[in-house]
Amino acid sequence: MADSIVAQKAFQFAIRIVKLYMFLKEQKQEYVLAKQLLRSGTSIGANTAEAVAAQSKPDFIHKLHIALKEARETNYWLRLLHAVGLIESAAFNSIYADCIELQKMLSSIILTSKKNKP
C-alpha cells in the first residue's frame, strides 16, 4: 500500500494543501481556517500511511476510515474557503476534484476490505 495509487495521491494532495496553506497565510492573511485545512488535508496521507503498518485487517480499515473522515473535513474547509472568496474558482475546482477523488478511492478500498474480511 505504501506505493499504492491512493498513498501516492494522498501525498501529492498533502503537498498541494501545504502550498495552499502558505498562500492563504501569506497572501490572504488567513490563519485560523487555513490551519484547519492544513491539519485535515495533510492528515489524509498520514492516516493512509499508518494503515500500511496496521496490525490487523480491522486496524487497517479503521485507519482508512480516519483518512476518509479527514478527507470529508478537508472537503468542508475547501468549500468554505471558496464560498467566502479566499480561494478562486479555478484553484478550488482543481484541488476539490482531487479531494473528491481521494474520498472515492478510500471509500472503495474500505468497502472492498470489509467484503474480504476473514
N, C-alpha and C positions, 0 to 999 in steps of 0.2 A: 504493500500500500504506500510505502514511502515514495516510490517512484510512480505511483498511480496518477492518472489524469486529474482526479479530484484533489489530490495533495498538491500537485503542481499548480493547478488553477487557484487553489486557496492561497498558496504562497504568492503567486503573482497578484492576486486580488489584494492581499495584505500590503504589498508594495504600493499599489495604487491608492490604498486607503491612507498610508503614511504620507504619500505625496499630497493627497487632498487635504489631510490634516495640516500639513505645513503651509499649504496655500491659504486655508481658512484662517489659520493663526496669523500668518504674516501679512496677507493681502486684505483680508476681511475683518481682522481684529476680533475674530470669533473664537472664544476659548472653551466655553462650557459645552456647547453642543458638539464642537469639533473633538473634544476629549472623549465624549460618549461614543462618537463614531469610531475613533481610534481604538478604543477598548474593544468594542464589539466586532469591528471589522478585522482586527488582527487576531482575535480570539478564535475565529473560524479555523484558520490554518493551524493554530496551536492545538486546538482540540482534535483536529484531524490527525495531526502528528502524534498526539497522545494515543489515539486509537490504534496506531501501529503497534504500540507496546502493551496493548490490552492484555490482561491476564486470562481472559476468557471471552467467549462469544458474547455473553450478556454485557460484559465490561466494554467490549468493542462497540456494541450497539448503543450503550449508554453514552459513551464519549462522542459518538457521531450525533446522537440526539442533542447533546450540548452544543456541538458545532452548528447544527441546524437551528437551534434556538438563537444562537448568536447571529446567524445569517438573517433570521427574521427580524431581530432587533436592528441590525445594520440596515436592512431594507427600510425600516421605520425612520431611522435617523436620516437616511438619504432623501426620502420623500419629504421629510420636514424641512431639511436644509434647502431643498429645491423650492418648496412651497413658499418659503419666506424670502426667496431670492438670493440666497448665499451660494447656490450652485446653479450655473447657467444650464439651459436645457440640453445643449449638445454634450457637455461633460456628464450631466446627470444621466441622460439616456444610455450612454456607454457603460458607465460604472453600475448603473441599476440593472442593466441587462446581464452583466457579469454576476451580480448578486443573485438574481433570479436563477441563472444557470446553476450556480453553486447549490442553491436551495433544492432544485430539482434533482441534481446529482446525489446530494446527501440523502434526500428522501428515498430515492431509488435504491441506494446501497442499503439503507436501513430496512426497507421492505424486503429486499432480497435476502438479507441476512436473517431476518425474522423467519422467513419461509424455510430457510435452510438450517434452522437451529436443530441440534441433535435431540 
